[in-house]
Amino acid sequence: MATTTEITSSANDLLAAHSALILKVRTAQQSNRRQLGALQSPPSEILHLPLISSPLPSPDVPDSPPGSPALSSRPSQIRTGDLPPAKRARVARYKNYVPEEETIRNDYSQRYVDGGEWPQNWVLGADPEHRFEEYPKQQRLLNLKKASVNSHSVAPSYLPVSELNTLHPAKFDVILLDPPFSSSFTWEHLQNLPIPSLAADPSFVFLWVGSGAGEGLESGREVLAKWGYRRCEDVVWVKTNKTTNHGPGTDPPTSSLLTRTKQHCLIGIRGTVRRSTDSWFVHCNVDTDVIFWEGDPTDPTRKPPEMYTLIENFCLGTRRLELFGRATSSLRRGWVTALAAGQESHLPAEGAVYSEEGAKAGKWDWAKWEADIKTLANGGKTVVPMTPEIDALRPKSPFRPGAGGSGGGGAGGNGRFGAGTRPQNGAMQGGMVGMGIGMPQPMMAGMGMMGMNPMGMGMPADGGGMMPWAGMMGAGGMMGPMGMYGFGGGGQQQFMMGDQGGQFGMEGVWDDGSGGMNMGGMHTMDAMNAMGMGQQQQQWPGAGGHGGY
């Protein structure tokens, strides 16, 4: 072990060596300065000689947006062995990927200014093949659903859209429309289509309405309402222009304030479907509401093929109809396609038509189609069956404790005390006991018990706005002889009407097409039966009742 004297001596030696190094550097600097000072300035004739012009550099057209200059040789210097598998895959695929920054250095705005390339061209993992590389469970779920859909789908069939009335009495769970708008086909023509007679209850409509720059979004909602549907979602197709770009200023003139790079597809719902309890018919959150696709250069009006998969993943109904389809791209297993005008001429001979999945397509025949649908159903519902593995993998609606603050009680009450901040908007603080949705309780699902009230007895309420005085109705609530039953949506308004009757945007009271009024997902007659002595006729959810969806 070194002594104090030895350590001090070693430190002094180190300081002496450092001082000698500093002295050497300073001496060299002084010598260099003296040499520079002794140099003479060049003659003025040399300074005024003309410069030799250099040739212009060759244009550089990289495969991807340019990175910073220091990154030109960076990929070869990256030690991929020290990176996790996901980052190693990105280094191999993208030339200008910087794993330390977890980013790809691109100047999207400058690319658009210089060459007209839209920023969405460079979104990573936009194509379905690479979207779930880092999410094996999600990829497994999609593979299972695809196999299940294919094994429970009838052969594709078609008919001219002019023979749409011959589909009666068939009913469809999903109807997809891409209207061929022109001077001879307007919104009024679209509205007059016999969609209500073709739609099952419940069912969904997917309606393409354009870029949103014109009247499409508003007119689309009006048409859905006249068909008896409520708009519940909006899918957006974000276009890319990797192969069709012509540069700024070369697009056709429009009245749009912004560059049009998207298309909207409105989703309408008919009937009552609850996302949490009706998993036999809908699987929510499997896909997103944004699709990236370049488009079809041979058919500029064609919509993304991924839309079919999105619909099949979401709605499990096996009776699917597409209107204004194309003979070359719309025929698909499990779908009936009403071909747009002029498309019949593109059909090959009978018996030689095949869909993308390899299934032979044929002319629509109601008897055969109905028999095939019933055979697949095997005595049950006409839906794609759900396996235990699919149910375990699919995303579920999240459980949010204390959701009563914004709609009271929320999704079955959530079992929280004192949810909500005001008696009008949530349960009265310190007195609500929520009950789980679908539980075999003597009270209705999603309702709360109010421990104290001016009447001196426990009164069931929806957690969505029981008033702190007697004789008043909470939001979406109905007064019975022995208490208050709350149903419908949300607690922002009072007296029989909630702020939203369902997750997808309908008012608390709406006409369900069955001759009565539906309040937050419950028919008027069911509400009347539930009044009085606390007798329950039917369970229904709280937190808006999901009257829309």
C-alpha positions in Angstrom: 0.0 0.0 0.0 1.4 3.4 -1.1 2.3 5.9 1.6 1.4 9.5 1.7 4.9 10.6 0.7 4.8 8.3 -2.4 1.4 9.6 -3.5 2.5 13.2 -3.1 5.7 12.5 -5.1 3.8 10.9 -7.9 1.4 13.9 -8.1 4.3 16.3 -8.3 5.9 14.3 -11.1 2.6 14.4 -13.0 2.3 18.2 -12.6 5.9 18.7 -13.7 5.3 16.6 -16.9 2.1 18.6 -17.6 4.0 21.9 -17.2 6.7 20.7 -19.6 4.1 19.8 -22.2 2.4 23.2 -21.9 5.8 24.9 -22.4 6.6 22.8 -25.4 3.2 23.7 -27.1 3.6 27.4 -26.4 7.1 27.4 -27.8 5.9 25.7 -31.0 3.1 28.2 -31.4 5.4 31.1 -31.0 7.8 29.6 -33.6 4.9 29.1 -36.1 3.7 32.7 -35.6 7.2 34.0 -36.4 7.4 32.0 -39.6 4.0 33.2 -40.7 4.9 36.8 -40.0 8.0 36.4 -42.2 6.0 35.4 -45.2 5.6 38.0 -47.9 2.2 38.9 -49.4 1.6 37.5 -52.9 2.0 40.0 -55.8 -1.2 41.8 -56.8 -1.0 40.3 -60.3 -1.7 36.9 -58.8 -4.5 38.1 -56.7 -6.3 39.5 -59.8 -6.0 36.4 -62.0 -9.5 35.1 -63.3 -10.8 32.0 -61.6 -11.1 28.7 -63.6 -14.8 27.7 -63.8 -15.6 24.3 -62.4 -18.1 21.9 -64.1 -21.5 21.6 -62.6 -22.0 18.6 -60.2 -24.1 15.7 -61.4 -27.7 15.7 -60.1 -28.2 13.5 -57.0 -31.5 11.7 -57.0 -31.5 9.5 -53.9 -34.0 6.8 -53.2 -35.0 8.5 -49.9 -35.0 12.1 -48.6 -31.5 13.4 -48.0 -30.1 13.3 -44.6 -27.5 15.5 -43.0 -24.0 15.5 -44.7 -22.4 13.7 -41.8 -24.7 10.7 -42.4 -23.4 9.8 -45.9 -21.2 7.0 -44.6 -22.9 6.6 -41.3 -24.8 3.2 -41.9 -21.5 1.4 -42.4 -20.1 2.7 -39.1 -23.1 1.6 -37.0 -22.3 -1.4 -34.8 -25.5 -3.3 -35.4 -24.5 -6.1 -33.0 -25.1 -3.7 -30.1 -28.6 -2.8 -31.3 -31.9 -4.5 -30.4 -33.6 -6.5 -33.2 -36.1 -3.8 -34.1 -33.4 -1.1 -34.6 -31.2 -3.5 -36.5 -34.1 -4.1 -38.9 -34.5 -0.4 -39.5 -30.8 0.1 -40.1 -30.9 -2.6 -42.8 -34.0 -1.1 -44.5 -33.5 2.7 -44.2 -30.2 4.3 -45.3 -30.5 7.4 -43.2 -31.8 5.9 -40.0 -30.1 7.1 -36.9 -30.6 4.6 -34.1 -29.2 6.9 -31.4 -31.9 9.5 -32.2 -34.6 6.9 -33.0 -35.4 8.9 -36.1 -34.9 9.2 -39.8 -33.6 12.6 -40.7 -35.8 14.0 -43.4 -36.9 17.5 -44.4 -40.4 16.7 -45.6 -41.4 20.3 -46.3 -38.4 20.9 -48.5 -39.1 17.7 -50.4 -42.6 18.9 -51.1 -41.4 22.4 -52.2 -38.6 21.0 -54.5 -40.4 18.0 -56.0 -44.0 17.9 -54.9 -43.6 14.7 -52.8 -46.2 14.5 -50.0 -44.8 14.0 -46.5 -47.0 10.9 -46.0 -44.8 9.1 -48.6 -42.2 8.6 -45.8 -44.5 7.2 -43.1 -42.8 4.1 -41.7 -44.8 0.8 -41.6 -47.7 2.2 -43.5 -48.1 -0.8 -45.7 -49.9 -3.8 -44.1 -46.9 -6.1 -44.7 -44.7 -4.2 -42.3 -47.2 -2.5 -40.0 -47.0 -5.0 -37.1 -43.4 -6.1 -37.3 -42.9 -5.2 -33.7 -46.3 -6.4 -32.5 -46.5 -10.2 -32.9 -49.7 -10.5 -31.0 -51.5 -8.0 -33.2 -50.1 -9.8 -36.3 -51.3 -13.1 -34.9 -54.8 -11.7 -34.3 -55.0 -10.4 -37.9 -53.9 -13.7 -39.3 -56.4 -15.6 -37.2 -59.2 -13.2 -38.2 -58.3 -13.5 -41.9 -58.3 -17.2 -41.8 -61.7 -17.2 -39.9 -63.3 -14.8 -42.4 -62.1 -16.8 -45.4 -63.4 -20.1 -44.0 -66.8 -18.6 -43.2 -67.5 -16.7 -46.4 -69.6 -17.7 -49.4 -68.3 -17.5 -53.0 -68.3 -14.0 -54.5 -71.3 -13.1 -56.7 -72.2 -10.1 -58.8 -75.1 -8.4 -60.6 -75.5 -5.1 -62.5 -76.4 -2.1 -60.2 -79.4 -1.6 -62.4 -80.8 -4.8 -61.0 -80.5 -3.8 -57.4 -84.1 -4.3 -56.7 -83.7 -8.1 -57.5 -81.7 -8.4 -54.2 -85.0 -8.3 -52.3 -85.7 -10.0 -49.8 -82.0 -10.4 -48.9 -80.7 -8.3 -46.0 -77.1 -7.3 -45.5 -75.0 -6.6 -42.4 -72.6 -4.3 -44.2 -73.1 -2.1 -47.3 -70.1 -0.4 -49.0 -70.7 2.4 -51.5 -68.3 4.3 -53.7 -70.8 6.5 -55.6 -69.9 7.4 -59.2 -70.8 11.1 -58.9 -71.2 13.0 -62.1 -73.7 15.3 -63.9 -75.9 12.2 -64.3 -75.5 10.9 -60.8 -76.0 13.3 -57.9 -76.6 13.1 -54.2 -80.3 13.0 -54.9 -79.8 9.9 -57.0 -77.8 8.3 -54.2 -80.4 9.1 -51.7 -83.1 7.3 -53.7 -81.2 4.0 -53.7 -83.2 1.2 -51.9 -80.6 1.0 -49.1 -83.2 0.9 -46.2 -84.9 -2.2 -47.7 -81.5 -4.0 -48.2 -80.1 -3.2 -44.7 -80.4 -5.6 -41.8 -81.0 -4.4 -38.2 -78.3 -3.9 -36.9 -76.1 -3.1 -39.8 -73.4 -0.7 -41.0 -73.0 1.5 -44.1 -69.5 2.6 -45.4 -70.0 5.6 -47.7 -67.1 7.3 -49.6 -67.9 11.1 -49.8 -64.8 12.7 -51.3 -61.9 14.8 -50.0 -64.0 17.0 -47.7 -63.2 20.1 -49.7 -66.8 20.3 -51.1 -70.2 19.3 -49.7 -69.3 15.6 -49.4 -69.1 15.4 -45.6 -72.3 17.3 -45.0 -74.3 15.7 -47.8 -73.1 12.3 -46.8 -74.4 12.7 -43.3 -77.8 13.9 -44.7 -78.0 10.8 -46.9 -77.1 8.5 -44.0 -79.9 10.0 -41.9 -82.5 9.6 -44.7 -81.5 6.0 -45.0 -82.1 5.5 -41.3 -78.4 5.5 -40.3 -76.4 7.5 -37.7 -72.8 8.5 -38.5 -70.6 6.8 -36.0 -67.1 6.9 -37.5 -65.0 8.4 -40.3 -62.2 6.4 -42.0 -59.6 8.5 -43.9 -57.6 7.3 -46.9 -54.3 9.3 -46.9 -53.0 9.2 -50.5 -49.3 8.9 -51.3 -47.7 10.1 -54.6 -44.5 8.1 -54.8 -45.2 7.1 -58.4 -47.7 9.7 -59.6 -46.1 12.9 -58.5 -45.8 15.7 -61.1 -44.5 18.5 -58.9 -46.2 21.5 -57.4 -48.5 23.5 -59.7 -49.3 20.7 -62.1 -52.3 19.3 -60.2 -55.7 20.1 -61.8 -57.2 23.3 -60.5 -59.6 23.0 -57.6 -61.5 25.3 -55.3 -59.8 23.7 -52.2 -57.8 25.8 -49.9 -55.3 23.0 -49.2 -53.7 20.4 -51.4 -56.1 17.4 -51.5 -54.3 14.3 -50.3 -57.1 12.4 -48.6 -60.6 10.8 -49.0 -63.2 10.3 -46.4 -65.5 7.3 -45.8 -68.3 7.8 -43.4 -69.5 4.9 -41.3 -73.2 4.8 -40.4 -74.9 2.4 -37.9 -78.5 1.2 -37.9 -80.0 -0.3 -34.8 -78.4 -0.7 -31.4 -74.9 -2.2 -31.1 -72.9 -2.0 -27.9 -69.2 -2.2 -28.4 -68.6 -3.8 -25.0 -71.3 -6.5 -25.0 -72.0 -7.2 -28.6 -68.7 -8.8 -29.5 -70.6 -11.5 -31.4 -71.2 -8.8 -34.1 -68.4 -6.2 -33.8 -64.8 -6.2 -32.9 -63.6 -2.7 -32.2 -60.1 -1.3 -32.1 -58.6 -4.0 -34.4 -57.7 -1.5 -37.1 -57.2 2.2 -37.1 -59.2 4.8 -39.0 -56.4 5.9 -41.3 -55.3 4.1 -44.4 -52.1 4.9 -46.5 -52.2 3.9 -50.1 -50.7 5.1 -53.4 -53.8 4.5 -55.5 -54.3 2.6 -58.7 -52.7 4.3 -61.7 -55.1 2.4 -64.1 -58.2 3.5 -62.1 -57.8 6.8 -60.3 -61.2 6.5 -58.7 -60.5 3.1 -57.1 -60.5 3.0 -53.3 -57.9 1.2 -51.0 -58.3 -2.6 -51.1 -57.4 -2.6 -47.4 -61.0 -1.2 -46.8 -62.4 -4.7 -47.3 -60.1 -6.1 -44.6 -61.0 -3.3 -42.2 -64.7 -4.0 -42.7 -64.3 -7.7 -42.2 -62.2 -7.3 -39.1 -64.7 -4.9 -37.6 -68.1 -6.3 -38.5 -68.5 -10.1 -38.1 -71.7 -10.2 -40.2 -71.2 -12.5 -43.2 -73.8 -10.8 -45.5 -71.8 -8.1 -47.2 -72.8 -5.9 -50.2 -70.8 -3.5 -52.3 -72.5 -1.0 -54.7 -70.8 0.4 -57.8 -68.1 -2.2 -57.7 -65.5 -2.9 -60.4 -65.3 -6.2 -62.3 -61.5 -6.3 -62.1 -61.0 -5.4 -58.4 -64.2 -5.7 -56.3 -65.1 -9.4 -56.6 -64.2 -10.8 -53.2 -65.1 -13.9 -51.2 -68.0 -13.2 -48.9 -69.3 -10.2 -50.8 -72.1 -9.6 -53.3 -71.0 -6.9 -55.8 -73.4 -4.7 -57.7 -71.3 -3.6 -60.6 -71.2 0.0 -61.7 -72.5 0.9 -65.1 -70.3 -0.4 -67.9 -68.4 -2.8 -65.8 -70.2 -5.9 -67.1 -68.2 -5.6 -70.3 -65.0 -6.3 -68.4 -66.3 -9.6 -67.0 -64.8 -12.7 -68.5 -67.0 -15.5 -69.7 -69.3 -17.1 -67.1 -67.5 -19.6 -64.9 -64.0 -18.0 -65.5 -64.3 -15.2 -63.0 -62.0 -15.4 -60.0 -61.6 -13.2 -57.1 -58.2 -12.2 -55.5 -58.5 -15.1 -53.1 -58.9 -17.6 -55.9 -62.7 -18.2 -55.4 -64.8 -18.6 -58.5 -67.4 -15.8 -58.8 -70.8 -16.2 -60.5 -74.0 -14.3 -61.2 -76.1 -13.5 -58.2 -78.6 -16.1 -57.3 -80.7 -15.4 -54.2 -81.7 -19.0 -53.4 -78.1 -20.3 -53.7 -76.7 -17.4 -51.7 -79.3 -17.8 -48.9 -78.7 -21.5 -48.7 -74.9 -21.0 -48.5 -75.3 -18.4 -45.8 -77.5 -20.7 -43.7 -75.1 -23.6 -44.2 -72.2 -21.5 -42.8 -74.3 -20.3 -39.9 -75.1 -24.0 -39.0 -78.3 -23.0 -37.2 -76.7 -20.0 -35.4 -76.2 -16.4 -36.2 -74.9 -15.3 -39.7 -71.6 -14.1 -38.3 -68.0 -15.1 -38.4 -67.5 -17.2 -35.2 -65.1 -16.0 -32.6 -62.5 -18.4 -31.3 -61.1 -18.2 -27.7 -57.7 -17.2 -29.0 -59.2 -14.3 -31.1 -61.1 -13.2 -28.1 -58.0 -13.2 -25.9 -55.9 -11.3 -28.5 -58.4 -8.7 -29.6 -58.3 -5.2 -28.0 -60.9 -4.6 -25.4 -62.6 -1.4 -24.3 -60.5 0.0 -21.5 -61.8 0.1 -17.9 -61.6 3.7 -16.7 -62.3 4.1 -12.9 -64.0 7.3 -12.0 -65.5 7.9 -15.4 -68.6 9.3 -13.8 -67.1 12.8 -13.8 -67.9 13.3 -17.5 -71.0 11.3 -17.8 -71.6 9.9 -14.5 -71.2 6.3 -13.5 -69.6 5.5 -16.8 -69.5 2.1 -18.4 -71.3 0.2 -15.7 -70.8 2.6 -12.9 -67.1 1.6 -12.5 -67.6 1.0 -8.8 -66.2 4.3 -7.6 -67.4 6.5 -4.7 -67.8 10.1 -5.2 -67.2 10.0 -9.0 -67.8 13.4 -10.7 -67.2 16.9 -9.5 -70.8 18.2 -9.5 -74.2 16.7 -8.7 -75.5 17.8 -12.1 -72.7 16.1 -14.1 -71.8 13.1 -12.1 -73.0 11.1 -9.1 -73.4 13.0 -5.9 -70.0 12.9 -4.3 -69.6 10.4 -1.5 -72.7 8.4 -2.2 -72.5 6.4 -5.5 -71.9 2.7 -5.7 -71.5 1.7 -9.4 -72.4 -1.8 -10.6 -70.5 -3.6 -13.3 -72.1 -3.9 -16.8 -73.9 -7.2 -17.5 -73.7 -8.4 -13.9 -76.7 -10.3 -12.6 -77.7 -7.6 -10.1 -81.3 -6.7 -9.1 -80.6 -3.2 -10.4 -80.0 -2.3 -14.0 -76.5 -2.6 -15.3 -74.5 0.6 -15.1 -76.7 2.2 -12.5 -75.6 3.6 -9.1 -77.2 3.5 -5.7 -77.6 6.9 -4.0 -77.2 6.4 -0.3 -78.9 9.7 0.8 -81.5 11.9 -0.8 -84.2 14.3 0.4 -86.8 11.6 0.2 -85.0 9.6 2.9 -84.6 6.4 1.0 -82.1 4.8 -1.4 -82.9 5.6 -5.0 -81.2 4.0 -8.0 -79.8 6.5 -10.5 -77.6 6.3 -13.6 -74.7 8.2 -12.0 -75.2 10.7 -14.8 -76.9 13.5 -13.0 -79.3 12.7 -10.2 -80.5 16.0 -8.9 -80.1 16.7 -5.1 -83.7 17.6 -4.7 -86.9 15.6 -4.8 -89.1 15.3 -7.8 -86.5 16.1 -10.5 -85.1 13.8 -13.1 -81.4 13.2 -13.7 -79.9 13.3 -17.1 -81.5 10.5 -19.1 -83.4 9.4 -16.0 -87.0 8.5 -15.5 -89.0 8.8 -12.3 -90.7 5.7 -11.2 -93.1 5.2 -8.3 -90.5 4.1 -5.9 -87.4 5.8 -7.2 -85.5 7.1 -10.1 -84.2 4.9 -12.9 -81.4 6.5 -15.0 -80.6 5.5 -18.5 -79.2 7.4 -21.5 -76.4 9.5 -21.8 -74.2 11.4 -19.8 -75.3 14.0 -17.3 -74.5 17.2 -19.1 -78.2 18.0 -19.7 -81.2 17.0 -17.6 -84.8 16.1 -18.0 -84.9 13.0 -20.2 -82.0 13.8 -22.4 -78.2 13.2 -22.0 -75.4 15.0 -23.8 -74.7 12.0 -25.9 -76.7 8.9 -26.2 -73.9 6.7 -27.4 -70.2 6.7 -28.0 -70.5 7.5 -31.6 -72.4 10.7 -31.4 -76.2 10.4 -31.3 -78.4 12.4 -28.9 -79.8 10.7 -25.9 -83.2 10.2 -27.5 -83.5 9.0 -31.1 -85.9 7.1 -33.3 -84.8 3.5 -33.8 -87.2 2.9 -36.7 -89.4 0.5 -34.7 -92.3 2.8 -34.0 -91.0 4.2 -30.7 -88.3 6.3 -29.3 -85.0 4.9 -28.2 -83.4 6.6 -25.2 -79.7 5.9 -24.9 -80.0 2.4 -26.3 -83.3 1.4 -24.6 -86.7 1.4 -26.2 -89.5 3.4 -24.6 -91.5 0.3 -23.8 -88.6 -1.3 -22.1 -88.2 1.9 -20.0 -91.9 1.9 -19.0 -91.6 -1.8 -18.0 -88.7 -1.0 -15.8 -90.6 1.7 -13.9 -92.2 1.1 -10.5 -91.1 -1.1 -7.6 -87.6 -1.6 -8.8 -88.5 -4.5 -11.1 -86.0 -5.1 -13.9 -87.2 -6.2 -17.3 -84.0 -5.9 -19.2 -80.4 -5.0 -18.5 -78.8 -2.1 -20.4 -75.5 -0.2 -19.9 -75.1 3.1 -18.2 -72.8 5.9 -19.3 -74.9 6.9 -22.2 -76.3 3.4 -22.7 -74.3 3.4 -26.0 -77.5 4.2 -27.7 -75.6 4.9 -30.9 -72.8 2.5 -30.7 
